[in-house]
Amino acid sequence: MLSLSTARSSLEEMLESLRRNEEDESPKDLPPALPPRPKPTSRARLPSAKRPLPTSSEAAKSSLNGCVKKEEMGGERGNDFGAKKVKEMEAGKSPYVVAASDEMEHNKILEERECAKLGNLRRPGSASDDKHFVKKNLHVWYLRDNGLWESGQIKSTSGEKASVLLSDGIVETVPTQDLLPANPQILDGVDDLVQLNYLNEPSVLHNLRSRYFQDKIYTKAGPVLVAVNPFKDVQLYGNDLVSAYRHKLLDSPHVYAVADAAYNAMLTDEINQSIIISGESGAGKTETAKIAMQYLTALGGGDDRIGSKILQTSFILEAFGSAKTARNNNSTRFGKLIEIHFTATGQICSAKIQSFFLEKSRVVQLGEGERSYHIFYQLCSGAPSGLKRMLKLKRASDYNYLNQSDCLEIHNIDDAQRFHIVTGALNSVGISKEDQEHALEMLAAVLWLGNISFIVTDKQNHVEVVSDEAVTNAASLLGCSESQLILALSTRKVQAGKDEVTKTRTLGQAIDARDALAKFIYANLFDWLVEKINFSLSMGKHNTRCSISVLDIYGFESFKKNSFEQFCINYASERLQQHFNRYLFKLEQGEYELDGIDWRKVDFEDNQDCLDLFEKKPDGLISLLDEVSNFPKATDLTLATKFKQQLNSNHCFKGERGGTFSVRHYAGEVLYDTGKFLEKNRDPVHSEFTELLSSCTGQLPQYFASTLLKQAQSLKSTLMQSGVLTQCQKKTFATKFKDQLFELLQHLDSTSPHFIRCIRPNNKQIPGSFEKDLVLQQIQSCRIPEVARISRLGYSIRMTHQEFTRRYGFLLTENATSQDPLSMSIAILHQFGILPEMYQVGHTKLYFRTGQICALEDVRKQVLQGNREVQKAFHGHHARQDFHKLKETVVSLQSFVRGEIARKEYGLLRLEKPDDHSMEVVLIQSVIRGWLTRRHFSHHQNPKLSNVGKPKQGRRTSEVKVLCFASFLMKFN
C-alpha cells in the first residue's frame, strides 16, 4: 500500500508527462510549468498564477490572445487589472515607453508600483525606487505649500532635486519626494479609476474633476460608484436611458447600472441585495436614492400602484424629515432603509420603510441660516384658506419655532407648490382625508406650542403660563382644555417617599417641558406616518421572494458647533464606514490569504479604534454617557470631565477646555460641545404629558399616549422576566440608537451590498464649482484610491472547484469524469489557454481577474446553443411523426364513428311509419314511372314512331326532370 507521501494524483501525473515532453522539445517561448500540488498535510500554497501551465496548442493560445486584444481595444476597460503586458513595447523617447532591452527592469518597477502604498511609490527603506519616473519632460504632480497638488513638467534633475515647470509658468526646484507621477493625457477622464496607470490622490482628483466639467458625474472605482453632486439638472435620466441600461445598450457608470446589477444578482442568485448610499451632508445621497428607486420600480413593473406609491413616499418623507442646514438646502435629518420586495419573477409586490433617529431638536431649536422641517413652511404657505381657518394658521414668520433663525425661504423653492405635491402624494399612498387633517392639526399644534410664553411669579423663578391665543389654539387643536394644558406645562409631580407632590416649574424647566412636548408630538407623528405608509405598501407582502434595500442615511457632519445630534450621526457614519471597509478590504483580502493564493496585502486606514472609543464597555463614550445620565444632579461639565479622565489616553480622543472634547473620525477631527448632552440622552417623557394626551379628544394624541404606555409596559414585563427591574432601567437615547444601528447592520450583513459614494464638490451648492481641497478630503475619507487599487490587483470573479467543473466540465474534449475537481479545473484552463497572470488557484476556489471568464462563457453559450438546436430538431422530428400517427388514428376513429351514426339513422328511418305526404309522393313517383315504362314499351311496339338513330339527349333529360320534380315535391311536403 502506498504511503501518503508517495501517493500521486492524476493532476501530478499529467504535469509530469507534460514536463517530460517539455524536456524533449525544449521550447523557448513557453512559460515554466505549474509546480507540484502540495501534500495533503502541507500548509504550502497551491499553484500561483505567476507560474503558468504550458499551453496545449498554439491555436488555443492565439485564440485567447485575440480575445484579450479585442477586449483591450474595444472593451469597457482598456486593460485588465494588474495584468502584465504580453507584447513587448517598442523603444521611444516618451518616458512612459520602455525599451525591449529594459523589459526585466520595467516589470520590476511595475511590481513595485503595484505593491507600494497609495500615494508613496517608494518602498520603505529604498532611496532609488522613485528614479524611474523622475525623468526629463515627464508630467508630475507637485505638492504646494498650501497642501494642494499642482500639475507640472520636469525640466531637469539633479540628485534629489528636480526643476519643475508648473502650470502657471513658474519654474521651481523641488525635492523629488514631493513629486508624484501624472497619467498621460489619453487617460484623462476615464470612466473607471482602475484604468489609470497611477492611482495616487492627485491623479484620482484630476480624473473626477475632468469628468465633472463634462457633466459626467458618475465614475467607477472598481465595485464602487462615485457620484459627484452637480447641483443642477443633467440629462442623464429618463425612460430611454432606463431601457438602454436594462438591455445593456449602455455600460457607462450610472446609478441605473448599480440598480440593474443588484436586480440581476437578486434574480440569479436569489439573495437579498442592498444599495448603500453614503457621503457627507450635501453630497446628493437622497437624490441618488430616488434615482435608484425609479429604476427599480420601472424594472420591477408588477402592480403599477405599488411602484407609484414607493416613489410618492419620497415626497412625503422629504417634507416631514428634511430641512435646510448651513451646508445643504435639503438635508435629510433621519436615516431610512427602503426595502423593496419582489416576487420570484422579479415583479414588485410590496415595500417597507424603516426610519432611524429623527432629529427632534430641530423642531424647537435652529442654527443661524437653518430652517425647521419643510412641512411647516409648506403648510403655512400652501394651505387653502378654509384649512388655515380650521388650523388657525398664520404666516411662518409669526411662529417662534420658525422665525428664530431669520431664514424662512429657500432660493428657487416654492413652498406652496411643494405643499400641493405632498398632499397629492398622501392621497396616492392611500392616507385618508380624515387622517391627513389629523396630521395637519398636530403640525399646527406644535407651532402654537412654540408661541406659549411664561411669566416669573417669585424670586425662586417659578412661572405661570400666559393665557393667550397660543394656549387657546394649541389646546383646541390637541383636543384638551386650556387649564389642562396650562397645568401640564407649569407644574410637575415629584415622588416624595410614597406620596406624590406637585411643584411649580421654574422658567427653564417650563421652557424645556414645552419644547419636550412639541418634540414628542412631532416625533410620534413622524412614526405614525411611516406606519401608515408601510401598511399601504404591505398588501402583497405574502408573495415576497427576495428584496433590494436602498439605504439613505445621514452623512458625516462637522459644523462650527457640534452637539449631541452630530455625535450620533458621526457615530453611525463610523459604523457604516467599518461595514464598507469590512466588505471591500478585510473580507476580500482575508479570503485571499486563507485560500493560499499569492497576494500582497493592500494597506488601508482602519477605523476600528474610533469605533472602540464609542462602543467599548465600560470605558467607551456611550457607556460613560449613560453612566453620567443616571445621576440626576450631573451636569454637562461633569460629563466632559468624566470623558477627559477616562479617555484622554486614547489617541482618537482629546479633551478640551470649556466642556468640549474632540474625536478623530475617519473623515476628520470634530470638536463636540457637551451642552445639553445629558438632557438629550435621557430623552425624558414627563408623566404629565402622558396624562394630558390621554385626556385629549383628538385621535392622534390618544394614539401617541397609548403607544407610549404600551412601550413602557413591554419594557417593564421584559425586565421583570429577566429579574433585573430597577428604577434606572429606562434605556437612554444613545443606547437605543446603538441597538437600532446594530439591527440595521445585521440586516445589511444578510444582503449582498452595492456601494455608492457621493461627493460634495463645493460648499456653496452651486453648479460648475469644484473645490479641490474639499473633494480631496472626501476622496481620502471614502478610501476611493484604495478601493480602485484593490480592484486592480484583486480577483472579482471566484468559483469553487466544484462549481467551476459543474459549469464548464462538459467542455473538455477528453473524458475527465474520473478526475478530482481541482484536476478538471486545471485541465479546463489548460485547454482554453487562459493567461496564467489572469487567474490564481486557491485551496478551494479559482480566482479570475475581471473579464477573464468571458471566453469560457462564450464557448459554453455556443455549445449549449448547439445542443439546443440539435434537441430542437430531434424533438421536432419526433413530434411530427407522433402527429401523423395521431392524425391517422383520429381519421380512422372519425370514419368509424360517422359510419355508426349513419347506420343508426338509417335503421331509425326504416322503423319509422311513413306519413301521408310521403305516401303521396311515392304514389306520384309510381304513376310517373309507370307512364314512362308504358311510353317506352309503345315505342318498341311501333318502330315508326321511334327514332331509328341515336336517341336525343333532350328526351332522357326530360325524364330526369320529371323524377327530380317528384323528389322536390316529397321534400317540400
RAFEN-V881843 format. One record per helix or strand of 2 or more residues. SS is the DSSP state (a for helix, b for strand). FROM is the first residue (numbers start at 1). TO is the last residue. If there is no record, write none. Layout:
ss-><SS & SS>
from-><FROM & FROM>
to-><TO & TO>
//
This chain:
ss-><a & a & a & a & b & b & b & b & a & b & a & a & a & b & b & a & a & b & a & a & b & b & b & b & a & a & a & a & a & a & a & b & b & a & a & b & b & a & a & b & a & a & a & a & b & b & b & a & a & a & a & b & a & a & b & a & a & a & b & b & a & a & a & a>
from-><10 & 58 & 100 & 129 & 139 & 149 & 161 & 171 & 176 & 179 & 185 & 193 & 201 & 218 & 224 & 239 & 255 & 273 & 285 & 304 & 322 & 331 & 335 & 348 & 360 & 374 & 385 & 396 & 400 & 415 & 433 & 454 & 462 & 469 & 482 & 491 & 499 & 507 & 541 & 546 & 564 & 608 & 621 & 636 & 653 & 660 & 668 & 677 & 687 & 699 & 733 & 752 & 772 & 784 & 797 & 801 & 821 & 836 & 839 & 845 & 854 & 916 & 943 & 953>
to-><25 & 74 & 115 & 132 & 143 & 158 & 166 & 175 & 178 & 181 & 187 & 195 & 212 & 221 & 228 & 246 & 269 & 279 & 300 & 321 & 323 & 332 & 342 & 356 & 363 & 382 & 391 & 398 & 403 & 429 & 450 & 456 & 465 & 478 & 490 & 496 & 504 & 537 & 543 & 552 & 594 & 615 & 629 & 647 & 655 & 665 & 673 & 682 & 695 & 722 & 749 & 759 & 782 & 793 & 800 & 811 & 832 & 838 & 841 & 848 & 911 & 941 & 945 & 972>
//
